[in-house]
Amino acid sequence: MGMTRRGFLVSAGTTSLVLPWARLAWAQKKTSVTIAFPEAITSMDPQPGSRNVPRESFYQAVFDRYLGQDRQLKFQGGIVEAWQYTNPEKTAMDMKVRQGISFHDGSALTAEDVAFSLNRMRTTAPYSVVYKNITSIEMPDRFSLRLKFGAYDPAFTKWLGFLAGFVLPKAAFEKAGAEEFAKNPVGSGPYKVVRFVPGSLLVLEAFDKYWKGAPPIKRAIFKVVGDPTARLSEILSGDSDITLEVPVEEFNRLAAQPGLKGVKQPVTDVAALFVSPRFEPFQKEEARLAVHHAIDKKTLVDKVLLGFGIPLSTTEAPLYEAYTDFSFPYNPDRARDLLGKAGYSKSNPLRLKAMTTKGAKTKDFEVMTAITQMWKDVGIEAELEIITIPQFFQHRSAKTIAPLALYFWSNSTGDPINSVGHMTRNKGPFKVWESPDVDPKVDPIFMETDERKRIGAAKEAARYVIERGYIIPLYQVVMPVIMKKDLVYEPYSQGFVLPQDMSWT
Amino acid sequence: MSVRYLLGRVGLALLSLWGVTVLAFVVLRVIPGDPALLMAPVGASQADIAEIRAQFGLSGPIWLQYVAWVWGTVRGRFGKSLWLQQDAIRVILERLPATLELALAALVLAVAGGILVGVLSVLWRRTWFESATLGVGTLGLSIPNFIWGLLFIVFFGALLRWLPISGRIAPDFDMAPLTGFLLVDTLLRRDPGAFASVTAHLILPAAALALPLLAVVFRAVRSDLLTAVNEEYVVMERMKGLGELRIIFWRALKNALIPTTTLVGVQFGFLIGGTVLIEAIFSWPGIGQLTLAAFQYRDFPLIQGIVVVYAVTVILTNFLVDLGYAFLNPKVRYA
């Protein structure tokens, strides 16, 4: 008894002909768009739970924010169409809620819904940290609100258009309860939820009565595809229409495929080396500045990141309110001079440890490996220690962080409070460098009520901390986006992927 | 089967479960990564972080936290997920059918495929088929299942475009879950299109998960069969004029399957563990994917709940295998 090669091949060939029928079941039409998204959400309740900015895409398709934010990070009216502080101390604010907006269940959106959403945030972790500053909310009429704050917070209005800042329908939420609402949410956004499979799938249908007009694509599907190879295959097989965060080495090949195009989108993430004051040699400014002068950021971006980065000399990325075109030069000779003044040379190198993640962000470890080579050329011997992002937080909090540590700081609000402010303020828990000269420079960003003066102070502070070597910015992250050629979409610098802004040619 | 044997097994299972809970609890608190620090948004003060810690029961002595957690767990309250802020056990149980469906499909593929290939390689020994199966068996054992997964995604998903590579069912099918096992749900709803879609989505992840176990089963079956076909009772059957096919399927295979049963029971634990990476690669919305996210957020209640559910599944399987083995093998039953 035996099986011939021919028999085996015939069976295999027959199988290959029969199997493709299954593909027909999931073929998509041009009235829909499928997004292969790298991150998962497991609840459609947009307020609780910590999250990152790209993950907001799911919620932004279904809910409206108090304030909107454009691609240039500018905030404008959303559900709240007008807002203004009503006292010089900026501890009271009047808000006007836009009229004529409906939730997906047909009920009208009023100030009561906005007040309910704000009130819920005051006690909902973790963003209660921001919203508990609201001490009272009054409703003078059906579309007006009067807020009072414990203290002036210049970033508050930015939070109205930032993480978790969404308006929920009071009646529908209370009727369903939090757990049920998280599965079958009702929003006022451009899409209604058809089906939500936590961690896997979100199927949306255009909301015809959306106040900004119904989105051009009637059906949108978020498919969670966590693995980069799988995302690449999703787009190559045609199962998905758009994806992001594909391996950068594959970007050019993918973008050149017939029917596909690629976009290199700069996003609001800044890669920076945090400098520890507990490393004795870093008490000398010369040593800190030498470390910075020895890094050739252009080469890093061109050769290691393959163009998926923009060299940066400040904590503020372009589009941030306190961005300036200040440049900190790559100058290995200057680095050697400074090291010499600090007492180090190639024969007596400055030896240090540097912490880095590996694979948490595109080419993070490779970037740090290249930097250690650059340092070696000037007399700095660095040993890399691989950590995870939670470990970075832990070491930062416990003050056990290495002399240098790579971290990607994200600030899609563009407000300097959320970049140079929290990155360096000694009073806060997010800094690494500590010295008494920092807070006098940074405090005005948190306290100044004159916005023009506040931003001016932030620009100065951002330059100051770099010139003193307290932090070493490396580059702004550029996100690879691959989509079908006939899909019209301009990606966001915040990293959102919003189907409501897409259309087919 | 004696009551003493049964009680002994139950006691051992409970002891293992207790050990797993202690281990999970201690290890989670020893590894760096304070969940409160991860949750704290930009702008949080040290006091805010301490408040988050207290709110989620992360402050106080570890032993006290452990006692509180065990007390809650025995009453079916695993705590609230820090990341999702939902009842941890509900989140886990919602995802459990997806993982079990994948693992069971892989188990069926591995056992059926392993036995079939094992039998055929003995039937067609000393042919090219035997050499090919031995080669493939070695490959199946030496390549981890997530690598198989990636290869399948590229080959069957991107190049040949035969099969879907993410999720459990095509987005077109709007179907509220009945049991959570989509193969069963689609059959209950008598929806052949949805059933085909679920089957198509299941093939690649289940095959990737199954391949290493299939290779193990194949080698075990083959080895046991090769021994069995030379046993005196088989030679006797042959002399009686029974065909080779009948001898193998009705006589030799029966005995060869006893050690394979134990092997499959032990390997099921590895299979369940393997779902973590396979689910991540194929975006399969089960517990495996949830595990990775829970670790990312240092979501202690969720991780602890997942560990308990995994442990219960594996311990229960081993317990059933022990019972099954005792049932099949009188030597064990009366020992």
Interface residues (C-beta under 8 A of the other chain):
Chain A: M1 G2 M3 R5 S16 L19 P20 A22 R23 A25 W26 T34 A36 A40 T42 S43 D45 P48 G49 S50 T124 A125 P126 Y127 V129 V130 A155 L163 E179 A182 V194 R195 V197 P198 G199 S200 L201 V203 I221 K223 V224 V225 G226 D227 T229 A230 L232 S233 E234 L236 S237 G238 D239 T388 P390 Q391 F393 Q394 H395 S397 N411 I417 N418 H422 G428 P429 F430
Chain B: P32 G33 D34 L37 L38 M39 A40 P41 V42 G43 A44 S45 Q46 D48 I49 I52 Q55 F56 W83 L84 Q85 Q86 D87 R90 V91 E94 R95 L120 L123 W124 T127 W128 F129 L150 I153 V154 G157 A158 L160 R161 W162 L163 P164 I165 S166 G167 R168 A170 P171 D172 D174 G193 A196 S197 T199 A200 E244 L245 A280 I281 F282 S283 W284 P285 Q289 L290 A293 Q296 Y297 R298
